[in-house]
Every structure is written in structure tokens, then in C-alpha cells.
Amino acid sequence: MESLGLGYLAAGIGAGASIIGAALGIGKLAAAAMEASGRQPEVAGQVRTSMLIAAALIEGATFFALAICIILATK
């Protein structure tokens, strides 16, 4: 029973770490996109599109990491 509790703990730590990493990545991405839009407003649409694609990739990797944590916690 003790190893099951440690599995839950590890899954919680892994899920938290992946969420924190995604939040930091998206925050840095948004800051860079806003700075780029401020420097060159004429390319703001292209920057926004690139930012959304990159944010979706970050979110996809985060969901994958969360799924792995949940699967490992239930074993």
C-alpha cells in the first residue's frame, strides 16, 4: 500500500512540474510576441498566428505529460 501512495505522490509532482513548465513557456512566448508586435506593428497578425501555433504545441506536450502521469499513477 505504501508504494501505491508513493506512485500518487510522484504523479502529482510530475503533473505539477509539467503545468509549471507549460505556464512558464507560454508566458515567455506571449511576452516575446507582444514585444515583437510593439516593435513592428505591421507584422502583428503573423506574430499572433505563430504564437498561437507554438502555444498549441506547448499545450499538447503538457497534456501528453499529464496523461503519462495519470497512467503511471494508476499502475
N, C-alpha and C positions, 0 to 999 in steps of 0.2 A: 504494500500500500504506500510505502514511503517513496518508492521510485515513481509511482503514478503522480504523487504530489510534486515531485521534482520536475516531471515532464510538463505539468501545467505551469509551473514557475518559469521554466525555460521558454515555453511557448509564449507566455506573457511578456517576458523580457524581449524575446525576438520580435514579437508584434510591435511592442513599444519602440524598439530601436528602428524598425523599418518605417514606422509612421513618422518618427522624428527626422529620419533621413529624408523622407519624401517632403516633409514640410520645409526643411532647410533648402532642399533643391528647388522646390517651386518658388520659395521666397527669393532665392538668388536669381532665378530665371526671370521672375516678374520685375525685380529691381533693374536688371540689365535691360530688359525690354523697355521699361519706362525711360531709362536713361537714353537708350537709342532713339526712342520716339521724340524725346525732348531735344536731342541734338540734330536730328533730321526728320522733321515732321512729315515730309513728303513720302517717306517710306514706312509710315506708321502702320498701314494696312498689312504690308508684307511682314513686318516685325511681329504684329499681332498674330498672324497666321502661323508663323514659325514658332512663336511662344506657345500657342495652343497645341500644336503637334508635339512639341517637347514636353509640355505638361501632361499630355495624354500618355506619352511613353513612360514618364515617371510614375504616374498613377497605375499604369499596367504592371510595372515592375513591383510596385508596392502591394498591389492585390495578389500577385503571384507569391510574394514573400509571406503575406498573411495567410494565404491558403496552405503553404508549406508548414507554417507554424501550427495551424489548426489540425492538419493531418498528423503531424508529429505528436501533438498533444493527445490525440485520441488513440494512439497506438499503445 
